[in-house]
Amino acid sequence: MIKFEQAFKKVISRAKVLGTENISVDEAIGSVLAEDIVSKYALPPFNKSVMDGYAVRYDDLKYIPVKLKCIDIIQAGRVCKKTVNKGECIKIMTGSLLPKGADSVVMVENTEADNKNKGLIKIFKKVDYGENVCLKGENIKKGCIVLKKGTLIRGPEISIISALGMSIVRVYRKPTIAVLSTGDEIIEPGKNLIYGKIYNSNGHMLLSLFEEMGIKAQYLGIVKDEEKKLKKAVMRGLKNDILLISGGVSMGDYDLVPGILKKCGVKKVFHKVRMKPGKPLFFGVKNNGLVFGIPGNPVPTYLIYSIFIKPVVDKLMGKKVCLNVAGGILKKDYRRNPGRKHFVPALYTNDGSVYPVESYHGSSDIFALTKANGFMVMPASAGFIRKGQKVEFLFW
């Protein structure tokens, strides 16, 4: 059994950034750029109005109110060939190209049509020079690095890439992941619950967590505690970059996973970590593939995903690896048996207060996690932490 810190280092050190691929921008959310994005164009590519209103000459607005002759109307996407001369204006829509001769835009709310003199527009509020105009290249200049290699692609990045006219982007490949649930006692949600059985929560939680990362994991279903069937399922899973096996890694008579993995050619890196919950965690490798054997209870499953699996997936995808840890102040005495690093479901509030979930009943109590936003971390040597002391908090 090794310490948590040692286990974390061993896992992360074996995760190597995957190769790159070209994918559609529409599929790129959650991926990481594998190259700099350099703008081939200026954004905006022309001087444009940012308001519905009237394109004017600043010099014509020295004395307010003033009446100007409206000589045209410009809708978005249309190029106006007319020039705004002294005493003139052109009605303009948001996003439209600013016509020649104009240097500012008056909001439509600050104007009104002259009912007596058709074609005249009364302007009753001044604007600063260049007001309501976005100049060519004001947002992005042609030839500049817009997004750097290693940038996580979110919604705003998708918008920028698309605005530059790119439909394909080069990213680090997302890992392929397989999720396998084991155990005679579990059945799939939606089926009738038989006495002595429980529903499979771990498998579907993991699938959803990967979906949240933008990864469609392969679900291998539930395999009973039978060596032949388990070996066949494991061999299928080993074709992926990561194989996660839920259940069957402890010391019971039917905990077959470690032995099956060995027969399938998986090299054990460690089995058992000095942490609570999650002690039976198995980690192994086969070629470049990574294998996790996770305890069957839901709380350690979520914890192990948060502190081992997600960081590994991040590294494979070219993201920076870091645990989201902060310091807080414990708001209630907390006692437990020392000996292993302990992760306690807790709530961290805006003022830095940490409240352990009072109703937490142990590894199977997934309901407790719905009342928390992370884990309070207790050192292996600590058996008691008094109210008001500083504690480490791990956000998920």
Helices and strands as residue ranges (DSSP letters): E 2-3, H 4-13, E 20-24, G 25-27, E 37-38, E 48-49, E 53-56, G 58-61, E 66-74, E 88-92, E 104-107, G 108-110, E 111-113, E 120-123, E 133-134, E 145-147, H 155-163, E 168-172, E 177-182, E 186-187, E 198-199, H 202-212, E 218-223, H 227-237, E 242-246, H 257-263, E 267-271, E 273-276, E 282-286, E 289-294, H 298-304, I 305-309, H 310-316, E 325-330, E 334-335, E 341-348, E 353-356, G 366-371, E 374-378, E 384-385, E 390-395
